[in-house]
């Protein structure tokens, strides 16, 4: 795939849709394409975050390991970014990502993303905006679930 094609891919990801194309070109140049077969782990819960992954093709299941067994907590498909939270929070991964189908991703290393963010405040603002929106949606879903549980408990 050409560099310009990868820039267009990055532009479809909410984190990067408003970022200057020159900055996206730098990010695309420094990233690498990786393929996973169905069932392969992209990353494991508890591991340190060394990269974020943009899904180019296929679907990934997000899985949380618990004493009761593995629980699918979500899924991600084309134009989604996964694994970014561990990079931004400098903590361990809170879930595992397993290829539900054959998957192709663009792997962006922690160092690369950090450099782009440090040199481009707009990238940091857009990532913060996208994360805040995710948090808003997750909080709203939790509130809705609590309300449903309270209604059914009565």
Order of alpha helices (4+ residues) and beta strands (2+ residues): alpha-alpha-beta-beta-beta-beta-beta-beta-alpha-beta-beta-alpha-alpha
